[in-house]
Amino acid sequence: QVQLVESGGGLVQAGGSLRLSCIASGIVFSSYNMAWYRQAPGKQRELLATITRGGITLYSDSVKGRFTISRENGKNTVYLQMITLKPEDTAVYYCNAEYWSQKYWGQGTQVTVSS
């Protein structure tokens, strides 16, 4: 019933930009804090950015200044705008929704940044 579906990933050259989207269903979206994570092969899943119900944002040092998280509650959608992408940004990017003890994940979308 609960579904988070990411989209917008793909292949991009270093220095390029992508915007990821995550559409949620089966939850009261406006009640949830949202976040973006990524996981590269052989590495732990990394928290990139969070946005609260009220729109307060936080970023990890690795993406601060390059990535922007935002949300449109009317569309049940959270976005991650990524600019000046680097090869080390290559990973599967995951959407996360959290409310109290409830935590949900999307299936992930692949981002590949070529040199």
Residue frames relative to the residue before (quaternion, step in Angstrom):
aa qw qx qy qz dx dy dz
Q 1.0000 0.0000 0.0000 0.0000 0.00 0.00 0.00
V 0.7102 0.3742 -0.2344 0.5484 3.57 0.94 -0.89
Q 0.0500 0.8055 -0.5833 0.0917 3.52 -0.83 1.03
L 0.0351 -0.7449 0.6662 0.0115 3.53 -1.03 0.93
V 0.0480 -0.8212 0.5675 -0.0361 3.56 -0.60 1.15
E 0.2060 -0.7859 0.5767 0.0852 3.55 -0.59 1.21
S 0.0415 0.7710 -0.6353 0.0130 3.52 -1.24 0.53
G 0.6163 0.5882 -0.4027 0.3347 3.54 -1.31 0.19
G 0.5155 0.6354 -0.4248 0.3875 3.56 1.24 -0.09
G 0.1914 0.7774 -0.5858 0.1260 3.51 -1.31 0.22
L 0.6202 -0.5198 0.4373 0.3923 3.50 -1.35 -0.34
V 0.0710 0.7902 -0.6011 0.0962 3.55 -0.81 1.04
Q 0.4893 -0.6507 0.4956 0.3025 3.55 -1.16 0.61
A 0.6362 -0.5147 0.4118 0.4009 3.54 -1.23 0.51
G 0.7574 0.3229 -0.2796 0.4939 3.53 -0.94 0.99
G 0.5951 0.5930 -0.3489 0.4153 3.54 1.26 -0.24
S 0.4067 -0.7045 0.5405 0.2149 3.52 -1.39 -0.02
L 0.0196 -0.7577 0.6515 0.0316 3.51 -1.30 0.50
R 0.1747 -0.7446 0.6275 0.1458 3.54 -1.25 0.47
L 0.2033 -0.7764 0.5900 0.0883 3.53 -0.73 1.13
S 0.1434 -0.7705 0.6160 0.0790 3.53 -1.17 0.69
C 0.0739 -0.7651 0.6376 0.0501 3.54 -1.20 0.59
I 0.1184 -0.7951 0.5942 0.0262 3.54 -0.59 1.19
A 0.1868 -0.8003 0.5661 0.0648 3.55 -0.74 1.12
S 0.0041 0.7674 -0.6412 -0.0073 3.53 -1.21 0.65
G 0.7440 0.4017 -0.2943 0.4456 3.55 -1.20 0.50
I 0.7118 0.3347 -0.2475 0.5658 3.57 1.28 0.18
V 0.4693 -0.5886 0.5516 0.3593 3.52 -1.32 0.25
F 0.3233 -0.8228 0.4320 0.1782 3.51 0.15 1.38
S 0.6751 0.5293 -0.3018 0.4159 3.57 0.89 -0.91
S 0.6324 0.5389 -0.3276 0.4498 3.60 1.25 -0.30
Y 0.6857 0.5263 -0.2570 0.4322 3.58 1.23 -0.43
N 0.3657 -0.6317 0.6312 0.2624 3.47 -1.28 0.60
M 0.2031 -0.7963 0.5644 0.0785 3.56 -0.97 0.88
A 0.0350 -0.7994 0.5998 -0.0044 3.53 -1.20 0.55
W 0.2556 -0.7118 0.6277 0.1845 3.50 -1.38 0.34
Y 0.0781 -0.7601 0.6449 0.0166 3.50 -1.09 0.93
R 0.0957 -0.7640 0.6241 0.1325 3.53 -1.33 0.09
Q 0.1009 -0.7785 0.6170 0.0555 3.51 -1.26 0.49
A 0.1874 -0.7677 0.6081 0.0756 3.52 -0.74 1.15
P 0.6516 -0.5263 0.3578 0.4129 3.59 -1.13 0.51
G 0.8366 0.1801 -0.1585 0.4924 3.55 -0.90 0.99
K 0.6844 0.4500 -0.2797 0.5008 3.57 1.27 0.09
Q 0.5882 -0.5696 0.4435 0.3645 3.54 -1.29 0.38
R 0.5623 -0.5607 0.4769 0.3768 3.52 -1.26 0.41
E 0.2029 -0.8155 0.5410 0.0338 3.52 -0.77 1.15
L 0.3638 -0.7081 0.5643 0.2185 3.56 -0.92 0.95
L 0.2083 -0.8119 0.5401 0.0765 3.55 -0.77 1.07
A 0.8009 -0.1215 0.1658 0.5624 3.55 0.77 -1.05
T 0.1163 -0.7718 0.6211 0.0707 3.53 -1.20 0.64
I 0.0568 -0.7642 0.6401 0.0560 3.51 -1.26 0.49
T 0.3678 -0.7538 0.5082 0.1959 3.56 -0.76 1.07
R 0.7210 -0.4055 0.3361 0.4504 3.51 -1.36 0.04
G 0.7311 0.4275 -0.2209 0.4836 3.55 1.08 -0.76
G 0.6068 -0.6108 0.3371 0.3810 3.56 1.26 0.12
I 0.4376 0.6718 -0.4795 0.3568 3.59 1.20 0.33
T 0.1772 -0.8223 0.5388 0.0448 3.56 -0.76 1.07
L 0.0552 -0.7488 0.6592 0.0410 3.51 -1.32 0.58
Y 0.1417 -0.8013 0.5797 0.0423 3.55 -1.12 0.76
S 0.4711 -0.6241 0.5371 0.3165 3.50 -1.22 0.54
D 0.6305 -0.5607 0.3804 0.3787 3.55 -1.17 0.55
S 0.6224 0.5894 -0.3397 0.3869 3.57 1.07 -0.69
V 0.7926 0.2705 -0.1366 0.5291 3.60 1.13 -0.56
K 0.4193 0.7232 -0.4622 0.2960 3.58 1.24 -0.14
G 0.7842 0.2834 -0.2421 0.4962 3.54 -0.85 1.03
R 0.7397 0.3637 -0.2137 0.5242 3.59 1.23 -0.32
F 0.7669 0.2945 -0.1502 0.5501 3.58 1.06 -0.77
T 0.1019 -0.7799 0.6158 0.0468 3.54 -1.16 0.70
I 0.1889 -0.7669 0.6054 0.0983 3.56 -0.83 1.02
S 0.0668 0.7815 -0.6173 0.0616 3.55 -1.07 0.79
R 0.1718 -0.7877 0.5819 0.1072 3.56 -1.24 0.25
E 0.1475 -0.7281 0.6608 0.1071 3.51 -1.32 0.55
N 0.2933 -0.8039 0.4915 0.1617 3.55 -0.14 1.29
G 0.6247 0.5617 -0.3324 0.4286 3.57 1.08 -0.67
K 0.7291 0.3632 -0.2139 0.5393 3.57 1.26 -0.42
N 0.3785 -0.7370 0.4711 0.3027 3.59 1.30 0.03
T 0.5380 0.6419 -0.3580 0.4128 3.55 1.09 0.74
V 0.1131 -0.7398 0.6591 0.0739 3.51 -1.17 0.79
Y 0.2138 -0.7934 0.5649 0.0752 3.56 -1.02 0.88
L 0.0970 -0.7364 0.6594 0.1160 3.49 -1.36 0.34
Q 0.1449 -0.7812 0.6054 0.0472 3.54 -0.47 1.26
M 0.0730 -0.8101 0.5814 -0.0216 3.55 -0.65 1.16
I 0.0257 -0.7928 0.6087 -0.0162 3.56 -0.84 1.02
T 0.8263 0.1919 -0.1785 0.4986 3.54 -1.36 0.34
L 0.0622 0.8441 -0.5259 0.0844 3.52 0.83 1.05
K 0.2226 -0.7662 0.5970 0.0835 3.50 -1.18 0.80
P 0.6403 -0.5247 0.3752 0.4171 3.61 -1.12 0.45
E 0.6531 0.5232 -0.3193 0.4447 3.60 1.03 -0.65
D 0.5555 0.5779 -0.3940 0.4497 3.58 1.29 0.00
T 0.4507 0.6975 -0.4452 0.3349 3.58 1.27 -0.18
A 0.3339 0.7105 -0.5442 0.2957 3.56 -0.67 1.15
V 0.4749 -0.5659 0.5535 0.3845 3.49 -1.39 -0.10
Y 0.2205 -0.7942 0.5598 0.0853 3.55 -0.77 1.08
Y 0.1423 -0.8178 0.5575 0.0076 3.54 -0.83 1.10
C 0.3259 -0.7069 0.6024 0.1766 3.50 -1.18 0.78
N 0.0800 -0.7982 0.5970 0.0077 3.57 -1.04 0.83
A 0.1011 -0.7716 0.6265 0.0433 3.55 -1.09 0.83
E 0.0062 -0.8198 0.5707 -0.0470 3.57 -0.84 0.98
Y 0.1096 0.7539 -0.6404 0.0976 3.52 -1.05 0.95
W 0.7987 -0.1044 -0.0083 0.5925 3.56 -0.45 1.27
S 0.8195 -0.1983 0.1613 0.5130 3.60 -0.72 -1.04
Q 0.5759 0.5975 -0.3749 0.4132 3.58 1.25 -0.10
K 0.0615 0.7859 -0.6096 0.0832 3.53 -0.88 1.00
Y 0.0452 -0.8157 0.5757 -0.0350 3.56 -0.77 1.08
W 0.2105 -0.7806 0.5835 0.0764 3.52 -1.22 0.70
G 0.4098 -0.6630 0.5673 0.2659 3.49 -1.25 0.54
Q 0.6503 -0.5426 0.3802 0.3716 3.53 -1.34 0.06
G 0.5161 -0.6544 0.3980 0.3834 3.55 1.27 -0.32
T 0.1066 -0.7585 0.6383 0.0763 3.51 -1.27 0.52
Q 0.4278 -0.7353 0.4768 0.2214 3.55 -0.87 1.01
V 0.0659 -0.7505 0.6569 0.0291 3.53 -1.03 0.93
T 0.0136 -0.7914 0.6103 -0.0336 3.54 -0.75 1.09
V 0.1125 -0.7935 0.5978 0.0169 3.55 -0.71 1.13
S 0.2149 -0.8012 0.5515 0.0883 3.55 -0.57 1.18
S 0.5414 -0.6272 0.4630 0.3149 3.53 -1.24 0.55
